[in-house]
Amino acid sequence: MNTTKRPTVPALEAVLGDPTPVLDHGFVRVVDYMGDDAAIVQAARVSYGKGAKSVREDEALIRYLMRHRHTTPFEMASIKLHVKLPIFVARQWIRHRMAGVNEQSARYSILDSEFYIPAPEHLAAQSTGNRQGRGEVLEGEEAALVVAALRLDAQTNYSSYEWMLNEGRDRDPKRKGLARELARMNLTLNTYTQWYWKTDLHNLFNFLALRADSHAQYEIRAYADVILGITEAWVPMACQAFRDYRLGAVTLSAQMLDVVRRLLAGEQVVSPPPGLTAREWMEMREVLKLPTVAEKVVG
C-alpha cells in the first residue's frame, strides 16, 4: 500500500483518474493535485502550527481572504486535469492565459473521428439583443436539418482528412499521403481534442467565475460545472466562499452604491440616475430587483 506524508483529500482521492463525462464524447478527470483548504490557511498565517486554530476559524479566515481579494494564499493549491473537448471550446478556454497546457498534437497523431453534435435543446437561433448569445430554440424540421448538416460536414471532412493522410480502410500503399500538420487544417471545429491543464486555485476561480456563470456559452459551461463540482470536493471551504462572494455575487460601481444609499434613505431618483448609463441602470434594477422598490420611492 502506498503511503504519503503530504496532505490528501479523501473525496478527491476517490475520483482520482476517473473521467466524468461532459457533452457527447468529452470528459474531465483529475490527474493530480497539491494542497487543500489547510494549505490556504497555512500560507495566510505563514505558520506550520496545524491545529492551532479551529475549523471554524480556518473557514472564517478563508472567507475573509476571498472577501477582501487576498489572492496569494489561494495560489498555494493547484490541480492538474485531463480534458477531452471540442476544438471550438478549447479555443474559448485557452483565452484564460493562466495555466500550463499541453494539447494533443495533430502534427504527431491522427485525431479520432469524434465530433460534438448538440442535443436538440441546445440548438438555438442568434439572439437579437446579444451579438454573442443565443435566442429561441430551433424546432422541428429546421433543427433536424441543422443536426444533419453538422454530422454530414464533420464526417465528410474527416473522410477527406483520412484520404489525404492515406490512412484508414482505403489506404493505398502506392500513395505517400499528405503530412499530418497540413491535413489537420481540414478538420471541423467540433472535432474533439484533448489536453492536460494545470492551474492554481486562484486562477481556477477566475476561470470558473466566467465560465460557470449562467451567461457563459453552454458548451464551455458544461465543463466548468463539472470542474466546479471537483473543486467543491477538493477545497470545500474555499469553494463555498467563492460561491458566496464571487459566483453568486455582483459588483456595484461607486455610482451604483450611491444610488442604493439614496434609495435606502428614501430619496427620489430619476431614471437613469446621474452617473449611470441607461444600460447600467437597467442591469442594476434587474440584479437588485428594484422596479417595485423604485416605484414606491419615486411614487
N, C-alpha and C positions, 0 to 999 in steps of 0.2 A: 504494500500500500504506500502510495506517495504521500509525503508529508511536506509541509512548508511552514516557515516562520512568518511569512508575510500575511497581512490581513486578508481574509476571504469573505465573500458574501454568499451564504448558502443558497439564497434564491437565485443568484446568477450562476453559481456553480451547477445548479440543477439543469440549466438550459444551455450551458456552455457547449458550443459546437452544433447545437440542434437548429436547423433552419426553420424560421417562421414564414409561412407563405405570404406573399404580397402580390396583388393583381392576379394575372392568369398563369404566369410562369416564373415570377420573381420570388425572391426570399431575402431575409435578413438573418444572419446568425452571428453570435458573439464568438470571436476568436480568442480574445484575451482582454484583460482589464487590469488596472492598477489603482489601488486606493478605494476608499468608501467614504461614508459620512464622517467617520472619525478622522480621516486624513485631512478633510477640510477644516475641522475644528483644530486639529493639531497644528496645521500651518498658520491658522489665525492667531493661535496663542504662542506660537514659536516655542512649544513645550512638548516634552515627551511624557508628561505626567498623566498617563492613562488612568482613568478612574478618579482623577482629582475633581472632576465635575460630574454632575448628574446628567442623565439622558435629557431631562427637561431643559437644563441649562445649555447643553450642547445644541439642542434644537432651537432654542431662543437665539443663540449666537449665529447659527446658520441663517435664520430668518433675518437677523439684523444685517448680516453681510449682504444678503440678497436685496434687502430693502434699501440699503444705502450704497449699493453698487460697488462693494469692495470685491473686486473680481479675482484678484490673485490667488486667494485660498482655493477657489474652485478649479484652478489650473493644476492643482496637486493630484487630481484624479483624472485618469484617462482610460479610453476604451478603444478596442480595435474590432471593427465589424467587417464581415464578408457580405457583400450585397450583390444581388443579381437584379438588374433593372433595365428598362428600355433606354436606348441611346438618347432620346429626346429628354427623358427625365434626368439622365446623367448630366446633360448639358446645362440644365437648370441648377442641379445640385452643385456642380463644380464652381459655380459663381461664388459659393461660400469659400473664400480663399483662406481657410483656417484649419486645414487638416493635411495629414500625409496621405497621399492617394497613389495606389499602384493598380492601373486598369489592365484588363486583358487586352493584349495587343493583337490586332488583326494583321499585323505585319509578320508575326511569328506563328499564329494559329489560325485555323479556319473557324469562324463563328458558327454556332449551331443554328439550325433553321427553326428558331422560335421567335414569335412576334407577338407584340401586345395588341390584342383586339378588344376594344372597350365593350363592356356589358351595355345592353340597350339603355339602361337608366343613366349612363354616363355619356350618351351621345346627345349633344345639345347644340343649338344654333348660337351664332355670335351674339353677345349681349349688345343691345342698342345703346346702353349707357356706360359701358365699361369696355375700353378697347382691348383689354387683356383678359376678359372674363366670358363666361357662358351665359346664355339666356335660356329660353324654353327648351325642354327635352324634345328631341325629334321622335316622331311616332310612325307606326305603320310602314308603308312601302318605302318612304324616304330613309328611315332608319335601317331597314333591311338592305337597301341598295348601298348605303354607306359602309355597312359591315362587309358586304360582299366585295366592294371595291378595295377596301383596306386589305382584306385577306388575299384577293387576287393579285394586287400590286406587289405585296410582300412576297408571295410565292413565286410570281413571275421574275421579280428582281433577284430572288435567291437562286432560282434556276439558272439565270444568266451568270450570276456570281460563280456558281459551281462550274458552269461551262467554261468561263474564262480561266478559272483555275485548273481546268481539266481534271476535276475531281468528281466523285460520286459514281452513280451507276453507268453513266455514259462516258467514262474516262477512256480516252484514245491514246494508246502508248506511242503513237506517231506524233502527237502534238506536244509542244513544250509547255503550254499553259502560261497565262499571264501571272506576273508577280503578285503576291498577296497584298502588298502595300498599294497596288494600283486597283486590283479587283474589288477591294473593300469599299471603294467610293460608290459602288452601285447599290449598296445595301440601303434599305429604308430606315428611317429614324425610329421605327417601332421595333427594330431588331434588338434582341437582348444582348447586353454586355455584362461584365462582372468586374468588381474591383474590391480591394481591401482599403478600408477607410479608417484612419486612426486620428482621434482628436481628443483634446482635454475637455473637461466638463464645462468650463466657462464657454468655450466656443460651441460645444454641443447645444447648450442652452440658447445661444444666439441663433443657431440653425433651427431649433425647434420653435423658437418664438415666431419665426416667419413661416415655416413650413407646416407646423401643426395648427396654425391659425385657420379659422373657418374660411378665410378669403383665399387661401392658397389653392393652387390647381389640385384637383382631386388626386391625380396620379402620384404626385410627389407627397401629398398629404397622407396618402395610404402608407407610404414608407415611414413618414415622420410619426404617425400614430403608433406603429409597431415599435419604433425606436424609443418613443416616449414611455411605452409600457416596459421596455427593457431598462430604461433609466430609473423608473419607479422601483423596480426590483433591486437595482444596483445601489442607488442612493435615495432611499425613500424620504428622508427628512429634507434633503436639498431639493428633491423633485417637487415636494409639496410646497415648499417656499417659492419655487419657480412658478408653479401653477397659480399661487395666490398673488404674487407680486408682479408677474410678467405676462404669463399666458392668459390669465383671467382678469388682467388689469388694463387700464388705459392711461395715457399721459395727457395731462392738461397743460396747455401753454399758460404763460403768466396772464395773458389777456382772458383766457377761459376761466382761470381761477378767480380773477377779479369779478367776472360776471356771476360766478357761483356765490361769492361772498355778498354781492349786491342783492341777489335773489333771496338768499337766506336772511338778509336784513330787511326784506320786504320792499325793496326798491323796485321801481318800474324799469324795464329795459326795452329799448327799441329793437327792431328786427331788421337786419342783424345789428348787434351792439357795436359801437365804435371799436376798431382794432381787430375785428373778426371779419373774414370774408363770408359771403353767403354760404359757401360750402362748409367752412369751419363751423358756422353756427348750426347748420343742418346736422353735421356729424355730432356735434356736442349735444344737441337735443335728442338725437337718436340714442346715443350712448347712455346719457343720464335720464332718459325718458322724461324730458322736460315739457313736452307740449301742454299737458294739463296743469303742471305747476306754473309754467309761464303765463298761461291764460288766467289763472287765479291771481297771480301777482300783478299782471298788467291790467287785468279787468277788461 
